[in-house]
């Protein structure tokens, strides 16, 4: 029972921390263009020096 008194608040604290971090990434526009990198990998934009 003593372990639960430590682990439950620790789990709630880590969950809250993860939720705050996720909100921070949403606020900073981390997920604004999820399809951009997926399609950008298909095209070669570099110019060859010949």
C-alpha positions as CSV (number, residue, x, y, z in Angstrom):
1,X,0.0,0.0,0.0
2,X,2.9,2.3,0.6
3,X,4.1,1.8,-2.9
4,X,0.7,3.0,-4.3
5,X,1.0,6.2,-2.3
6,X,4.2,6.9,-4.2
7,X,3.3,5.5,-7.6
8,X,-0.1,7.0,-8.1
9,X,0.9,10.6,-7.7
10,X,4.0,10.0,-9.7
11,X,2.0,8.5,-12.6
12,X,-0.5,11.4,-12.5
13,X,2.4,13.9,-12.4
14,X,4.1,12.3,-15.4
15,X,0.8,12.2,-17.3
16,X,0.2,15.8,-16.6
17,X,3.7,16.7,-17.7
18,X,3.2,14.8,-21.0
19,X,-0.1,16.5,-21.6
20,X,1.5,19.9,-21.0
21,X,4.3,19.1,-23.4
22,X,1.8,18.0,-26.0
23,X,-0.1,21.2,-25.7
24,X,3.2,23.1,-26.0
25,X,4.0,21.4,-29.3
26,X,0.5,22.1,-30.6
27,X,0.9,25.7,-29.7
28,X,4.3,26.0,-31.5
29,X,2.9,24.6,-34.7
30,X,4.8,21.3,-34.6
31,X,1.9,19.5,-36.5
32,X,1.0,22.2,-39.0
33,X,2.2,20.3,-42.1
34,X,2.0,16.6,-41.4
35,X,1.8,15.6,-45.1
36,X,4.6,17.9,-46.3
37,X,7.5,15.7,-45.3
38,X,5.7,12.6,-46.6
39,X,5.4,14.0,-50.1
40,X,8.7,16.0,-50.1
41,X,10.7,12.7,-49.8
42,X,9.4,11.6,-53.2
43,X,10.8,14.5,-55.1
44,X,14.5,15.4,-55.7
45,X,14.8,19.2,-55.4
46,X,18.6,19.3,-55.5
47,X,20.2,20.5,-58.7
48,X,23.0,18.4,-60.1
49,X,26.3,20.1,-60.9
50,X,27.2,18.9,-64.4
